[in-house]
Amino acid sequence: MNMNHLIAQTKGKLGILLPGMGAVATTFVAGVLAARKGIAHPTGSLTQTANIRLGKRTENRNPKIKDFVPLASLDSLVFGGWDVYGDNMYEAALNAGVLEPHTLAQVRPELERIVPMKAVFDKHYARNLDGTHVKPQTSKLALVEELIADIEDFKQANDCERLVMVWCASTEIYHEAQEVHSSLAKFEEGLANNHPAIAPSMMYAYAALKSGVPFAMGAPNLCLDIPALEELALLTNTPIAGKDFKTGQTLMKTIVAPGLRARALGVRGWFSTNILGNRDGLVLDAPENFKTKEVSKGSVLEGILDGEQNPELWGDIHHKVRIEYYPPLGDNKEGWDNIDIFGWMGYQMQIKINFLCRDSILAAPIVLDLALFLDFAKRAELSGIQEWLSFYWKAPQTLPELEPIHDLFKQLEKLENTLRYLMGEELITNLGMDYYEDVAEEI
Ligand SMILES: NC(=O)c1ccc[n+]([C@@H]2O[C@H](COP(=O)([O-])OP(=O)(O)OC[C@H]3O[C@@H](n4cnc5c(N)ncnc54)[C@H](O)[C@@H]3O)[C@@H](O)[C@H]2O)c1
């Protein structure tokens, strides 16, 4: 399959719709605007800065991904979204306190023009929030119709050719899939009957997919990973991807654990604790919301250090994750990892990681990459779950019969090979035979 003929379709504007205009969303938009003006570098974004090797090593072909794949350009992006607070993006960015006021001042007029639409909100799903900028609580069916109308109005008003939606709103409470989520027909019946298990994030996703707009789930919410929405994505030929942006401590885990696995070192315990002080931390301070995050973070280690496959090394890992809300830190999260490992003859060793990271600085490029890759996926006629985007997720969505891949390096290989495949390039297997084949050809 070669998708070069789709390059022409990237000419118009791409609208990026963001449910939730808090720390991550405002840092993302301000960064794109600053990069567009040449006053900041989009560091951490694969689509803007990474190279991809093509062909054999001897060919020396390593273009930037953005020069290889027909992605929307930063200049073609427009932004919109919803929030439960009415602040424009400049005010919201100041409140979030991630970027310095002097940086924000340089993109202030553009940020001020982005004003959130009224949100679909249900306090039951985010108990620590008290938003006032919300659509009146009519029926859930009427609310999704309003969201669909918002999407269409935004598209018309901003003269967009295409749209994508990336959820950057708060983490919802933990809940499990029920009968109402099991098929599209039951879900639609549930919307009409105001079923309490239909969360706001599901309503945004439903509205996006109904409109053929690709959707990414940045929080650990139960949302896209229900049969009803997977069915709708396939029905409307729309790509979906989730869930929970992989930043901070989990990113480090999926970098370090593959190394321990590669060296066949044993792991007895992995204790991770975080302190953070932003609004995300406040929402996660409610136990029901923390549980959603805990479950999403929890499966990462087991996915890489498989205790069933190798019980001697990883069969009994004590894995514990803690998140504490500590306002003085603001968005500057601090994470500690204590890793108890063992080596030759069972001798014990320890690794300590102290990561003083900035959550939204790590998340913003992920939002950008997901938006551009999902738009590309739609133009490449891919639909449903986009497992090749696992790289970006703490809990990658896969087909129900498959185990997710968590290892960051395998995820990158999958992403790059998918791009090579779609662009008609040879896949890179790293099979160490290419040198010998070249020599054989020359002989
Ligand atoms: N920052 C990271 O590194 C990171 C990593 C993984 C996941 N996440 C997730 O991304 C999301 C955003 O993080 P953040 O730091 O920007 O949080 P934030 O609290 O600063 O922003 C979230 C915004 O969503 C709004 N909101 C809540 N419910 C809404 C609804 N129903 N409709 C519209 N808006 C709604 C809130 O008012 C708030 O402004 C969170 O769910 C967080 O768990 C963040």
The ligand as a Tripos MOL2 file, in Angstrom:
@<TRIPOS>MOLECULE
LIG
   44    48     1     0     0
SMALL
NO_CHARGES

@<TRIPOS>ATOM
      1 N1         -0.1460   15.9500   32.2420 N.am      1 LIG1
      2 C1          0.1610   14.6880   32.0080 C.2       1 LIG1
      3 O1          1.3070   14.3180   31.9250 O.2       1 LIG1
      4 C2         -0.9210   13.6880   31.8310 C.ar      1 LIG1
      5 C3         -0.5570   12.3790   31.5910 C.ar      1 LIG1
      6 C4         -1.5550   11.4380   31.3980 C.ar      1 LIG1
      7 C5         -2.8600   11.8060   31.4300 C.ar      1 LIG1
      8 N2         -3.1900   13.0700   31.7030 N.ar      1 LIG1
      9 C6         -4.6010   13.3920   31.7520 C.3       1 LIG1
     10 O2         -4.8760   14.4670   30.9090 O.3       1 LIG1
     11 C7         -5.9770   15.1650   31.4550 C.3       1 LIG1
     12 C8         -5.6580   16.6400   31.4800 C.3       1 LIG1
     13 O3         -4.6260   16.9020   32.4080 O.3       1 LIG1
     14 P1         -4.3660   18.3910   32.8900 P.3       1 LIG1
     15 O4         -3.1340   18.3710   33.7000 O.co2     1 LIG1
     16 O5         -4.4810   19.3230   31.7400 O.co2     1 LIG1
     17 O6         -5.6170   18.6070   33.8590 O.3       1 LIG1
     18 P2         -6.3470   19.9890   34.1970 P.3       1 LIG1
     19 O7         -7.1410   19.6970   35.4170 O.co2     1 LIG1
     20 O8         -5.3960   21.1240   34.2080 O.co2     1 LIG1
     21 O9         -7.3090   20.2070   32.9580 O.3       1 LIG1
     22 C9         -8.4550   19.4530   32.7470 C.3       1 LIG1
     23 C10        -9.5500   20.4060   32.3220 C.3       1 LIG1
     24 O10       -10.6900   19.6270   31.9700 O.3       1 LIG1
     25 C11       -11.8420   20.3510   32.3580 C.3       1 LIG1
     26 N3        -12.9530   19.4130   32.3950 N.ar      1 LIG1
     27 C12       -13.2500   18.4900   33.3290 C.ar      1 LIG1
     28 N4        -14.3480   17.7900   32.9790 N.ar      1 LIG1
     29 C13       -14.7400   18.2860   31.7640 C.ar      1 LIG1
     30 C14       -15.7820   17.9540   30.8760 C.ar      1 LIG1
     31 N5        -16.6650   17.0060   31.1650 N.pl3     1 LIG1
     32 N6        -15.8600   18.6420   29.7120 N.ar      1 LIG1
     33 C15       -14.9670   19.6140   29.4160 C.ar      1 LIG1
     34 N7        -13.9610   19.9680   30.2290 N.ar      1 LIG1
     35 C16       -13.8470   19.3020   31.3880 C.ar      1 LIG1
     36 C17       -11.4370   20.9570   33.6940 C.3       1 LIG1
     37 O11       -12.2380   22.0620   33.9890 O.3       1 LIG1
     38 C18        -9.9980   21.3620   33.4220 C.3       1 LIG1
     39 O12        -9.8770   22.6780   32.9500 O.3       1 LIG1
     40 C19        -6.2590   14.5540   32.8220 C.3       1 LIG1
     41 O13        -7.3020   13.6250   32.7140 O.3       1 LIG1
     42 C20        -5.0000   13.8530   33.1340 C.3       1 LIG1
     43 O14        -5.2000   12.7490   34.0070 O.3       1 LIG1
     44 C21        -2.2560   14.0380   31.8900 C.ar      1 LIG1
@<TRIPOS>BOND
     1     1     2 1
     2     2     3 2
     3     2     4 1
     4     4     5 ar
     5     4    44 ar
     6     5     6 ar
     7     6     7 ar
     8     7     8 ar
     9     8     9 1
    10     8    44 ar
    11     9    10 1
    12     9    42 1
    13    10    11 1
    14    11    12 1
    15    11    40 1
    16    12    13 1
    17    13    14 1
    18    14    15 2
    19    14    16 1
    20    14    17 1
    21    17    18 1
    22    18    19 2
    23    18    20 1
    24    18    21 1
    25    21    22 1
    26    22    23 1
    27    23    24 1
    28    23    38 1
    29    24    25 1
    30    25    26 1
    31    25    36 1
    32    26    27 ar
    33    26    35 ar
    34    27    28 ar
    35    28    29 ar
    36    29    30 ar
    37    29    35 ar
    38    30    31 1
    39    30    32 ar
    40    32    33 ar
    41    33    34 ar
    42    34    35 ar
    43    36    37 1
    44    36    38 1
    45    38    39 1
    46    40    41 1
    47    40    42 1
    48    42    43 1
@<TRIPOS>SUBSTRUCTURE
     1 LIG1         1 GROUP 0 **** ****
